[in-house]
Amino acid sequence: MERRTRWTAAIFVFVALDAASLQIRGALLPQFEAAFDVSPGLLGLVAPAGTAGFFLTVLVVGLAAGRIQVHKTLLLGVLGAGAFLLVMSGAPIYPLFLGALVLHGVSLGGVRALDRALLSHLYPERRGRIFTLHSLAWALGAVSGPALAALVISVADWRAVFVLLGLGFLPVALSIRTLPLPERMENERPISLTGATELMRDPTILGMTGALLLVGGIEGAIFTWLPYYAGTSLPATLAPLALSAYLLAYVPGRVTYTVLAERVGYAPLSLALAIPAIPVMYVALVATDGYAMLAAVFGLGLCMCGQFPLLSAVGVEAASEYSGPVNAISTSATYIGMAVVPTAMGVLTGIYGIEVAMTVPVVLIVGAAFLIAATWLATQRV
């Protein structure tokens, strides 16, 4: 198998495992509560524990991509991601579980800071397409994670889920252990603080960052609050299907956009998806409830699933020699949005109710569409 194919397969398997390990946390919250005898308030620490280490590592490693030993960082990240899942599976107390979750996020971040940069060097002529396929691998893992959790806990202890996922990282590590990096990745240019500041002043990078901040906020809102909102009009056993319907749309959506990306262009395709997302989001999150909402959120997933890979490709195209820092900026912006917006919606929910809070993503998609249009205009002027 040629080097490019092996790297691609390893990255795609890794990102699928990453997504699965993220999505199983919500599915297993009742098991954590019973196993560690903690309150619902303490269970809320699971989300920030996993995100904090991930976000900081992505930012630091991505901005240092031209200075660090990339291959060693990737290998340690893969091994660490698997090892800390195994630690979580055997954690006897909740603080140890949370500590291992933080370190698992750090390990994931070390790889995710570099994986898209590596793909951009492997496929310089097809960045948008390969980024969309990369996101498709994430979607497949995200859809599979809750299903795996449900299957395992029906026949075994919840800890077995972490064992299975942890062991899944081992073949990835073995695959890349002696696999040389592409020459372009080895020659990734380092960036100084001044250079990073100048990079952020580029209109295309600035537009991409702002748009992904809002897109990340929308996705964070949906991942966190959609099942809760669905529970107000659906039976409790069916409410999680709303998020499943949303994530399921990522699979056909990203397959389609993989084909369209090279023909239409990254920015125009992103805008073409954002504009219809405005009325679809209103219908899905405000105007419908019950079973009709399940169909509506599937349509919403089709509109939203292409935004992160397409906008990331726009940024890398604008500064391909700094693909590592650009990847760090795009991923960090997305995760900042995912952390901030659901928190703000929680405050709104406590004061005004979930129905009012669910209007926030509708407002954000209007702003995102405006920024995507501005980013497209910036790319036309280059």
C-alpha positions as CSV (number, residue, x, y, z in Angstrom):
1,M,0.0,0.0,0.0
2,E,1.5,3.4,-1.0
3,R,2.5,5.8,1.7
4,R,-0.3,8.3,0.9
5,T,-3.0,5.7,1.2
6,R,-1.7,4.4,4.5
7,W,-1.5,7.8,6.0
8,T,-5.0,8.6,4.8
9,A,-6.4,5.3,6.2
10,A,-4.7,5.8,9.6
11,I,-6.0,9.4,9.9
12,F,-9.6,8.4,8.9
13,V,-9.7,5.5,11.4
14,F,-8.3,7.8,14.1
15,V,-10.9,10.6,13.5
16,A,-13.7,8.0,13.5
17,L,-12.5,6.7,16.9
18,D,-12.2,10.3,18.1
19,A,-15.8,11.0,17.2
20,A,-17.0,7.8,18.8
21,S,-15.2,8.5,22.0
22,L,-16.8,11.9,22.1
23,Q,-20.4,10.8,21.4
24,I,-20.4,7.9,23.9
25,R,-20.0,10.2,26.9
26,G,-23.6,11.5,26.8
27,A,-24.9,8.0,26.2
28,L,-23.1,6.7,29.3
29,L,-23.9,9.5,31.7
30,P,-26.4,7.4,33.7
31,Q,-23.8,4.7,34.1
32,F,-21.2,7.2,35.3
33,E,-23.7,8.6,37.8
34,A,-24.4,5.1,39.2
35,A,-20.8,3.8,39.1
36,F,-19.2,6.9,40.8
37,D,-22.3,7.9,42.9
38,V,-22.0,11.6,41.8
39,S,-24.7,14.3,41.4
40,P,-26.0,15.5,38.1
41,G,-24.0,18.7,38.7
42,L,-20.7,16.9,38.9
43,L,-21.7,14.9,35.8
44,G,-21.6,18.2,34.0
45,L,-17.8,18.2,34.4
46,V,-17.5,15.5,31.7
47,A,-17.9,17.9,28.8
48,P,-15.4,20.6,29.9
49,A,-12.9,18.0,31.0
50,G,-12.8,16.5,27.6
51,T,-12.8,19.8,25.7
52,A,-10.3,21.8,27.8
53,G,-7.3,19.6,27.1
54,F,-8.2,19.1,23.5
55,F,-8.7,22.8,22.7
56,L,-5.4,23.9,24.3
57,T,-3.4,21.2,22.7
58,V,-4.8,21.9,19.2
59,L,-3.9,25.5,19.5
60,V,-0.4,25.1,20.9
61,V,0.6,22.1,18.6
62,G,-1.0,23.6,15.5
63,L,0.8,27.0,15.9
64,A,4.1,25.1,16.5
65,A,3.7,22.7,13.6
66,G,6.9,24.0,11.9
67,R,9.0,23.6,15.0
68,I,8.0,20.3,16.5
69,Q,8.8,16.7,15.6
70,V,5.5,16.0,13.7
71,H,5.8,12.2,13.4
72,K,6.6,11.7,17.1
73,T,3.8,14.0,18.1
74,L,1.3,12.1,16.0
75,L,2.5,8.7,17.3
76,L,2.4,9.8,21.0
77,G,-1.0,11.3,20.5
78,V,-2.5,8.1,19.0
79,L,-1.0,6.0,21.8
80,G,-2.1,8.4,24.5
81,A,-5.6,8.6,23.2
82,G,-6.0,4.8,23.4
83,A,-4.1,4.4,26.7
84,F,-6.1,7.0,28.6
85,L,-9.4,5.4,27.4
86,L,-8.1,2.2,29.1
87,V,-7.3,4.2,32.2
88,M,-10.9,5.6,32.2
89,S,-12.3,2.1,31.8
90,G,-10.6,1.0,35.1
91,A,-10.9,4.3,37.1
92,P,-12.2,3.4,40.6
93,I,-13.0,7.0,41.5
94,Y,-14.5,10.0,39.6
95,P,-11.6,12.4,39.9
96,L,-9.3,9.8,38.3
97,F,-11.8,9.3,35.5
98,L,-12.0,13.0,34.9
99,G,-8.2,13.4,35.0
100,A,-7.8,10.6,32.4
101,L,-10.5,12.3,30.3
102,V,-8.5,15.5,30.3
103,L,-5.3,13.7,29.2
104,H,-7.3,11.8,26.6
105,G,-8.4,15.1,25.2
106,V,-4.8,16.3,25.2
107,S,-3.7,13.3,23.2
108,L,-6.5,13.7,20.7
109,G,-5.6,17.4,20.3
110,G,-2.0,16.6,19.5
111,V,-3.2,14.5,16.4
112,R,-6.1,16.7,15.4
113,A,-3.9,19.7,15.3
114,L,-1.9,18.1,12.6
115,D,-4.1,15.6,10.7
116,R,-5.8,18.1,8.4
117,A,-2.5,19.8,7.7
118,L,-1.0,16.4,6.8
119,L,-3.9,15.6,4.5
120,S,-3.5,19.0,2.8
121,H,0.1,18.1,1.9
122,L,-0.8,14.7,0.8
123,Y,-3.6,16.0,-1.5
124,P,-2.7,19.6,-2.4
125,E,-4.8,19.5,-5.5
126,R,-7.9,18.1,-3.8
127,R,-8.0,19.7,-0.3
128,G,-11.7,20.4,-0.2
129,R,-12.6,16.9,-1.2
130,I,-10.2,15.2,1.2
131,F,-11.3,17.5,4.1
132,T,-14.9,16.5,3.4
133,L,-14.0,12.8,3.4
134,H,-12.1,13.4,6.7
135,S,-15.3,14.9,8.1
136,L,-17.3,12.0,6.7
137,A,-15.1,9.6,8.7
138,W,-15.9,11.7,11.8
139,A,-19.6,11.5,11.1
140,L,-19.5,7.7,10.7
141,G,-17.7,7.5,14.1
142,A,-20.1,9.9,15.7
143,V,-23.2,7.9,14.5
144,S,-21.5,4.6,15.6
145,G,-20.5,5.7,19.1
146,P,-23.9,5.8,20.8
147,A,-24.9,2.6,19.0
148,L,-21.8,0.9,20.2
149,A,-22.5,2.1,23.8
150,A,-26.0,0.8,23.7
151,L,-25.0,-2.5,22.3
152,V,-22.2,-3.1,24.9
153,I,-24.1,-2.1,28.0
154,S,-26.9,-4.4,26.9
155,V,-24.6,-7.4,27.3
156,A,-21.7,-6.1,29.5
157,D,-20.4,-3.4,31.9
158,W,-20.1,0.1,30.5
159,R,-16.4,0.0,31.1
160,A,-16.1,-2.5,28.2
161,V,-17.0,0.4,25.8
162,F,-13.8,2.2,26.7
163,V,-11.7,-0.9,26.5
164,L,-12.9,-1.6,22.9
165,L,-12.4,2.0,21.8
166,G,-9.0,2.2,23.6
167,L,-7.7,-1.0,21.8
168,G,-9.0,0.4,18.5
169,F,-6.2,3.1,18.6
170,L,-3.5,0.4,18.7
171,P,-3.6,-0.6,15.0
172,V,-3.4,3.1,14.0
173,A,-0.3,3.5,16.0
174,L,1.3,0.4,14.5
175,S,0.4,1.6,11.0
176,I,2.2,5.0,11.4
177,R,5.0,3.9,13.6
178,T,7.5,3.5,10.7
179,L,5.6,5.4,8.1
180,P,7.6,8.5,6.8
181,L,6.0,11.8,6.5
182,P,5.4,13.5,3.1
183,E,8.3,15.9,2.3
184,R,6.0,18.9,2.3
185,M,4.9,18.2,5.8
186,E,8.5,17.9,7.0
187,N,9.1,21.3,5.4
188,E,6.1,23.0,7.1
189,R,7.1,26.6,7.7
190,P,7.2,27.7,11.4
191,I,5.2,30.7,12.3
192,S,6.1,33.4,14.8
193,L,3.7,35.4,17.0
194,T,4.0,38.3,14.6
195,G,3.3,36.0,11.7
196,A,0.3,34.5,13.4
197,T,-1.1,38.0,14.0
198,E,-0.5,38.9,10.3
199,L,-2.2,35.6,9.3
200,M,-5.2,36.5,11.3
201,R,-5.4,39.9,9.5
202,D,-5.9,38.2,6.2
203,P,-9.5,38.8,5.2
204,T,-10.0,35.2,4.1
205,I,-8.6,33.8,7.3
206,L,-10.5,36.3,9.4
207,G,-13.8,35.5,7.6
208,M,-13.2,31.7,7.9
209,T,-12.5,32.1,11.7
210,G,-15.6,34.2,12.4
211,A,-17.8,31.8,10.3
212,L,-16.5,28.7,12.1
213,L,-16.9,30.4,15.5
214,L,-20.6,30.7,14.7
215,V,-20.9,27.2,13.0
216,G,-19.2,25.7,16.0
217,G,-21.7,27.4,18.2
218,I,-24.6,26.1,16.2
219,E,-23.3,22.5,16.3
220,G,-22.5,22.7,20.0
221,A,-26.1,24.0,20.6
222,I,-27.5,21.1,18.6
223,F,-25.3,18.4,20.2
224,T,-26.0,19.6,23.7
225,W,-29.6,20.8,23.6
226,L,-31.5,19.1,20.8
227,P,-32.2,15.9,22.7
228,Y,-33.4,18.0,25.7
229,Y,-35.6,20.1,23.5
230,A,-37.0,17.0,21.7
231,G,-37.9,15.6,25.1
232,T,-40.5,18.3,25.5
233,S,-42.6,16.8,22.7
234,L,-41.4,13.2,22.3
235,P,-41.3,10.3,24.7
236,A,-38.1,10.2,26.7
237,T,-37.0,7.0,25.0
238,L,-37.3,8.6,21.6
239,A,-35.9,12.0,22.3
240,P,-32.3,11.0,21.6
241,L,-33.4,10.0,18.0
242,A,-33.5,13.7,17.2
243,L,-29.7,14.0,17.5
244,S,-29.3,10.6,15.8
245,A,-31.3,11.9,12.9
246,Y,-29.2,15.1,12.7
247,L,-25.9,13.1,12.8
248,L,-27.2,10.5,10.3
249,A,-27.6,13.3,7.7
250,Y,-23.8,13.9,7.9
251,V,-23.1,10.6,6.0
252,P,-25.0,11.2,2.7
253,G,-24.4,14.9,3.0
254,R,-20.6,14.7,3.2
255,V,-20.5,12.1,0.5
256,T,-22.3,14.5,-1.8
257,Y,-20.3,17.5,-0.9
258,T,-17.1,15.5,-1.5
259,V,-18.1,15.3,-5.1
260,L,-19.4,18.9,-5.4
261,A,-16.5,20.6,-3.6
262,E,-14.0,20.4,-6.5
263,R,-16.6,21.4,-9.1
264,V,-18.4,24.3,-7.3
265,G,-15.6,25.7,-5.1
266,Y,-15.3,25.6,-1.3
267,A,-16.6,29.1,-0.4
268,P,-19.6,29.2,-2.9
269,L,-20.7,25.7,-1.9
270,S,-20.5,26.7,1.8
271,L,-22.7,29.7,1.1
272,A,-25.1,27.6,-1.0
273,L,-25.6,25.4,2.0
274,A,-25.8,28.2,4.6
275,I,-28.6,30.2,2.9
276,P,-31.2,27.4,2.9
277,A,-30.1,26.4,6.4
278,I,-31.7,29.6,7.7
279,P,-35.4,28.6,7.0
280,V,-34.6,24.9,7.6
281,M,-33.2,25.7,11.0
282,Y,-36.2,27.8,11.9
283,V,-38.5,25.0,11.0
284,A,-36.5,22.3,12.8
285,L,-35.8,24.2,16.0
286,V,-38.7,26.6,16.4
287,A,-41.7,25.8,14.2
288,T,-42.1,22.1,14.6
289,D,-42.1,19.5,17.4
290,G,-42.8,15.8,17.8
291,Y,-42.2,13.4,15.0
292,A,-42.2,16.2,12.3
293,M,-39.1,17.6,14.0
294,L,-37.1,14.4,13.3
295,A,-37.5,14.9,9.6
296,A,-36.7,18.6,9.9
297,V,-33.5,18.0,11.8
298,F,-32.3,15.5,9.2
299,G,-32.7,18.3,6.6
300,L,-30.8,20.6,8.9
301,G,-28.0,18.1,9.2
302,L,-27.7,18.0,5.4
303,C,-27.3,21.8,5.3
304,M,-24.8,22.1,8.2
305,C,-22.6,19.0,7.7
306,G,-20.4,20.5,5.0
307,Q,-19.5,23.8,6.7
308,F,-16.5,22.8,8.8
309,P,-14.6,20.9,6.1
310,L,-15.4,23.5,3.4
311,L,-14.5,26.5,5.4
312,S,-11.3,24.8,6.7
313,A,-10.3,24.2,3.0
314,V,-11.0,27.9,2.2
315,G,-8.5,28.9,5.0
316,V,-5.8,26.4,3.9
317,E,-6.1,27.5,0.3
318,A,-5.5,31.1,1.4
319,A,-2.2,30.1,3.3
320,S,-1.2,26.6,2.3
321,E,2.4,27.1,3.6
322,Y,0.9,27.6,7.1
323,S,-1.6,24.7,7.0
324,G,-0.8,23.6,10.6
325,P,-1.5,27.0,12.1
326,V,-4.6,27.5,9.9
327,N,-5.9,24.1,11.0
328,A,-5.3,25.1,14.6
329,I,-7.1,28.4,14.1
330,S,-10.1,26.7,12.4
331,T,-10.4,23.9,14.9
332,S,-10.0,26.2,17.9
333,A,-12.6,28.7,16.6
334,T,-15.1,25.8,16.1
335,Y,-14.5,24.4,19.6
336,I,-14.7,27.9,21.3
337,G,-18.1,28.2,19.7
338,M,-19.1,24.7,20.8
339,A,-18.1,25.6,24.4
340,V,-19.6,29.1,24.7
341,V,-22.9,28.9,22.9
342,P,-24.4,25.9,24.7
343,T,-23.4,27.5,28.0
344,A,-25.2,30.7,27.1
345,M,-28.2,28.7,26.0
346,G,-28.2,27.0,29.4
347,V,-28.6,30.4,31.1
348,L,-31.4,31.4,28.7
349,T,-33.1,28.1,29.3
350,G,-33.0,28.7,33.1
351,I,-34.6,32.1,32.7
352,Y,-36.9,31.9,29.7
353,G,-37.2,28.2,28.9
354,I,-35.8,25.9,26.2
355,E,-38.1,27.2,23.5
356,V,-36.6,30.7,23.6
357,A,-33.0,29.3,23.9
358,M,-33.5,27.3,20.7
359,T,-33.8,30.5,18.7
360,V,-30.2,31.3,19.3
361,P,-28.9,28.9,16.5
362,V,-31.3,30.5,14.1
363,V,-29.8,33.9,14.8
364,L,-26.3,32.5,14.5
365,I,-26.9,30.9,11.1
366,V,-27.9,34.3,9.7
367,G,-24.6,35.7,10.9
368,A,-22.7,32.8,9.6
369,A,-24.2,33.1,6.1
370,F,-23.2,36.8,6.1
371,L,-19.6,36.0,7.0
372,I,-19.4,33.2,4.5
373,A,-20.5,35.6,1.8
374,A,-17.9,38.1,2.9
375,T,-15.2,35.4,2.9
376,W,-16.2,34.4,-0.6
377,L,-15.8,38.0,-1.8
378,A,-12.4,38.1,-0.1
379,T,-11.3,35.0,-2.0
380,Q,-12.4,36.6,-5.2
381,R,-10.2,39.6,-4.6
382,V,-7.0,37.6,-4.0
